[in-house]
Amino acid sequence: MNFKEAEMDARIPVEKAARVFRIARESGIISSVDTAVIFHDLGRMEGRIKRLQKLFPESTLHALAIKANPLVALLKRAVAAGAGMEAASIEEVHLALAAGCPPEKIVFDSPAKTDAELAFALKKRIHINADGLQELKRIEEMIAAGSDHGRVGLRVNPLVGAGSIAMTSVAGKNSHFGVSLDDKHQDVIMKAFASCRWLCGLHSHVGSQGCELSMLTAAADRVWKFRQTVHQEIGREQINVMDIGGGAPALYSDTESRFSLEDYAEALKREVPGLFEKDIRLVTEFGRSVLANCGFAVARVESVKQISDRRIAVVHLGADFLLRPVYQPEFWHHDCSLLDTRGYVTSGDPASWSLAGPLCFSGDCFAGSVMLPPVHAGDHIVIRDTGAYTLSLWSRHCSRAIPLIIGYDEADDRNIRFVTLRRRETVDDIVSFWSP
């Protein structure tokens, strides 16, 4: 990995985030009404997509998980960089199409697809991963009736266990996704491949964040071996698409350790070399590992309070944007830093501060004890690593407006190009959202 690639793999330093914020204000793209702004480093995202393309076979479809960040303008940049799209709902399918993604590079993975949604995807020749045998039967009936179709795969559960975060683990024995690769179901799955010659893919996914590298490679290995068993049983080579899902982690602290995308690719080459064969179409579904470290947010401090021995700063982002850190702080956090009113990183004697969001319930506190210099009203809090599973989990509680979202490309330290990825919602937008 060269220096530029290493920089693209790193977290955005708080000093750089502060400089981008200041330049954005100077440019006029941020106005006085913008009490919070979300930023995305588009060049960093494109760099990570290019890294994936170097690590895996050229024919690999890297389907970016839309659920990590559904901004159409951002997805357009990803498509232009060569990425496909992984859609977890029919709505996400349409987001992918709106982003200009070719239908054959869209992977449709919803666990609750209706007949109408399946018919649409089949007609568009979108890659469908059936989530179960009942869904597969409905697809079979549509194809038998003459429906055109693209690639169709079946999601299986490799049963390699759960990671450290139960809510984002999907390969344990109690997962409701896919068809379990246990003794009870293997024969049924093989019969499905035997009767459906058009069924060409196997799909598995282990989870997102909190899953060890060994779990991901074990899942890929088990599904690959099952592929070989299917071929031996039905007497032909049929499965030529292997969708190994996502699951690579992102860094949320400089003190954390994680395996890299390079580590993952090398482990797969070593343990499941068949995935890198020329006659296999490999599919990945990375989201968090590509996007999380490409984003940050800046929120204004509206007020400060001292209650007993507790210092509290009330800011203009909270549980609306940081849903998981508020409700599951034991698993999720984001590093926070303080900027002064001018947008410069502040210094001073640090003390413990609670960062409370703007929503009207007592639990809206996304940082219970963070060491910061003295905080004043009008200062700003930088929240790092917000590029994935923040905006896409936006809460409408208290009907707060989604803030201005800005993308940027850095030519150098001063020459930064900005683009509005999504305008700030207005009061009229909110009223319209909740109106008939």
N, C-alpha and C positions, 0 to 999 in steps of 0.2 A: 504494500500500500504506500503510494507516494504521499508527500506532505499535503497536497490539495485534497486527496481522498481521505486522509486522516482527519483533516479539518472538517470535511463534510460528515464524518462519522461522529464527531464530537458534539457535545451540548453547546448551545449558544452561550458564550460568556455573558455575565450580567453587564459588563462594561459595553459590550457590543450591542446588547439589547437597549441599553440606555442611549447610546449614540444613534441608533436607528430611530428611537422614539423622538429624540430631539430634532433630528433632520426632518422627520415626518411633520412635526409641528411647524418647523420653519418653512416647509414647502407649502403649507396651507391645507394639506389633505386632512389634517385633524383640526377641528374647530373647538371653540370654547364649550360647546354643549356635549362634547365627547368625554364623558366621565370615565369611560373604559374603552380600550381599543385592543383588538386581537391582531397579532401579527403572524405572518407565515413567510419563512425564508424559502422562496420558490427555487432558487438555485441549489440550495442544500437538498431539497426534495428530489430534484432532477438528478443530482449527483448520486444519491442513494439508489435511484432506479438504475442508473448506468452501472453502478457497482454490482447490482444483482445480475444484470445482463452479462457481466464479465465472469461471474462466479458459476453460472449455470449454463447448460448447453444453449446454443443460439436459438434453437427451436422452442425453448421454454416460454410458456405464457405466464408472465408475472401479473396476476390479476389483483390489483390493489383493492383492499377491503374498503368499500364505500362507507360502511358503518363506522369506520374510524374517523372519517371527516367527509361529509357529503357536499361540500361546497362545489358547485358546478364549475366555477372559474378555476378552482384548484385542480379538479379532475381533468379539465381540458389540458392543463399544463402537463399532467401526468401522462395522458394519452399521447400528447405530442412527443413526449420523451420515450414512447414505445410501450407503455404499460397497458395492460388490459384492465378490466373491472370485475370485481367480485360483488355480486348483488345479493343481499339477504332478504329482499322483498321485491315485489313487482314495482313498487315506487322507486327503489334503487335501480332497477333495470332501466326505467325511464330517465333517471338521473344520468346513468351511463350513456344512454343514447343522446341525451341533451349535451353531454360533454364531447360528442363526436366519436365515441368508441364504436368500432365496427362490431356488429352483432356477434360474429364468430369469436370475438375476443372478450365477450361478456360471459361470466359464469354465474348461473342462477342457482342459489343455494337455500332458499327459504324452506323452513320446516313445515310450512302451512300453505302450500300452493293450491289455489283453486283450479277447477277445470278451465275457466276462462284464461287464467294466468298461464297455465301450461300450454293451452292452444296458441296464445300469443307468442310465447317463447319458441315453441316448435316451428311456427310459421316463419319467425324471424331467423331461424336456425341458430338460436342462442344455445350455448352449452348448458344443459340442465343436469344437475346432480339430484337424482331422486332421493328423498330423505328416508324412504321406507318402502316396503314391498307393496303396500296398498297404493301408494302414489305411482310406483313403477307399473302396477297393473293398469291404472288409468292411462298412463302414457302408452302402454302397449295397445290398449283399445283404440286410442287416437291414431296411432301409426297404422294399425290394421285397417282402420277406416279410410286410410289414404293421406293422412297428414304428412306434409313435408317435415323434415327435421334436420337438425345439426347433430352434434355429439351429445350422447346421453350417457351418464354415469350413475353409479349407485353409491351412496354414502354408507360406509361401514364404521363401526366403532371398534378400534383395535384393542380396547380393553387393557391399556397400559397403566391405568391408574390416574389419580387426580394430582394436580400440582399443589403448591402452597396456598393458592387462592381458590377456594371451592367454587365461587360464583363465576369464575372464568375458565373452569376446567370442564372439558366435554368428552373425556375418554375414560371415565371411570365406569364401574359396573352399573351405576344408577343414572347415567346420562340418558336423556330422552332423545338424543340425536342419532340418526342412522340406524343400521341393523347390526346388532352385536355379533362379533366374530367368535361366538361360543359354539359349543358342540350342537346346541339346539338349532341354530340357524344356518350353519355352514352349508349343509346339504340343500336347504331351500334356496340359498343364494346361488349355489352352483346350478341348480335347475333353472333359475331365472336366466342365467347367462346361456344355458343350453338352448332354451326356447326362444330367446330374444337375440338374434344374431346382430342386430343393430346396437345392442348394449355394449359399449366399448370402453367404459371407464370405471375406475374405482377411486373413491374420494374418502379421505380421512382427515380429521383435525383433532388436535390434542387440547389446545386451549390458548389463552392469551395472557402473557406475563405470569410468572410463578411456575413455569414448567421447565424442568431441567433439559439440557441438551440430550441426555440419554433417553428421556421419554420420547422426544421427537424422532430420534433415529430408530428407537425400538418400534414405534408405530409404523414408520415407513418400511422397516424391515419385515414386520409381520404382514402388512398388506401386500408387499411384494411377493412374499412366500405364498400367500393365499392366491395371488394371481397365478403363480406357477401350478398350484394345486387345481385351480379351475381349468386351466388349459389341459392338464393331464386327464381330468375327469371328462371334459367335453370333447377332447380329441382334436382341438384346433387352437391356433393363436388368435385370440379375439380382443383381448384387453390391451389397447395401445395408448390409453390416456391414464396417467397416474397423477391425481391431484392430492398433494401432500399437505394442503392447508397452509396456515401461517404459524403463529406462535412464538416467533423469535422476540426476545424482550427488548425493552428500551431502558435507558438509564434515566433515573429521576434524581440522582445524587452522585456527586463525585466520589463518595465513599462506597458506593455500591460496586459490585462486580457482576459481570454477565458474560455470556458467550456471544461472540460476534457473528455476523452473517458469514464471514470467512470460515469461522470455526464450524458452523452448521454445514456449509457446502463441503468442506473437507471431510467431516464425519460421514456425510452421506456417500461421498465418493468411496470412502474406505469401507463402510459397512453395508451399503446397498448400491454397489456399482452399476447394477442393472438399470437404475433410474437415469443414468447418463448414456444409455445406449441410443444409437441413432434412430431406431424404429419406435422409440417411446416419446410421446408428447407429454412432457412434464409440465405440471401446473402448480404454481405457488399462489398463496393468498395472504401475503404480508400486508399489514396495516400499521400497527403501532410502531414496529421497528423501523419503518420508513418515515413515518410522519411525526411521531411524538416530539422528538428533539428538534424539529423544524419550526416549532411555534413557541410563542410566548405571549403573555398578556400584560397590559399595564392598566391599573385601576387607581382612580384618585381616592385619597383619604378624605372622607367627608367630615369626620369628627373624631376626637380622641376622648377617652373617658378613663377615670381611675375609680374602680369599685373595689373597696377593701384594699387588698394588696395586688389586685389584678389590673394591669394596663391593657386597655382595649382600643384598637383602631377600627373604625367602621369604614369599609371600602365598598366600591361600586361593582364588585363581583363577589359571588359567594356560591351558595348551593345551586343557583341557577346554572352556573358554568362548571363548577367543581363538585358535581353530584357525588361521585365516589369518595373523594377525600372527606366530605362532610359526613356521609353516612357510614363509611367504613375506614376511618382514619388509621386503623391498625394495619391496613394493607396498602393504602394509597396516600401519597403526599406529593407536594410540589415545593421545591425550594423557592423562597421568597426573599427579595431584597428591597431596600428602601432607596427611592430617588427623592431629591428635593424638588421644590416647585419649578426649578429650571430644567429638571430632567437629568441631573447628575447624581451619581452614586454618592451617598452620604457617609460620613464617618462620625465617630463619637463613641462614648462609653455605651456598650451594648447592655440591654436589659431584656427581660422576657416580656413579649407582647402577644396578646391574642388578636387574631385577625378575623373580624366578624363581617359577614356579608350583608347585603341590603334587604334580605327577605325577612318577613315578619314572623319568625318563629325562633325559639331559643336555641335550636340546634344549628343555626346557620353560622358556624364558626369553622373555617377551613384550616386554621392553624392555631392550635390551642396554646402553644408556647414556642415562639420563634424569637431568637436573639436578634434584636435590631437596635440601631442607634435611636436617640430620641425622635419620636414621630410627631408630626404636627399636621393639623388640617391643611389641605392643599398639597401635601406631599403625594407621592405616587408609590404604589407597590408593584414591583415586577414579579410576575408569576411565571416560572420557567417550565419548559417541556409540556406545552399545552396543545400540541399539534394533533393529538389523537384522543378520542373518547372524552372530550370535554364539550365542545360545541354540539357534537352529535347526540349528547345526552342532555341537552339544554332543558331545564325545567321551566314550565310556565307558571309555577307557583308564584303568586303575587303579580303576575302579568308584567314582569319586567321586560323591557325591550332588548332584543339581541343587539349588541353594540356594533360599531363600525369594525369591519374586518379588512385588513390591508395585507396584500402580498408585496414582496420586494425582491429585487435582484441587486446584488452588490458587485459593482465593477471594481471599486476600491473603497478605502475608508470613508471617503466623502461622496463619491458618485454612486448614489443609490437610486434605482428606479422603483417607483411605487405604482401600484395598481389597486383599485378598489375591488376586492373579492366579493364583498356584500355590503351594501349601504346600511347605515344604522336604521333600525326600525323606528317608525314614528308612532305617536299616539294613535293616529288614524289606522295604522297597520294593526295595532293591537285590538282596537275596537272592531275592525273588520274580521280579525281572526276569530273572535268570540261571538260574532253576529251571525244570524241565519244566512 
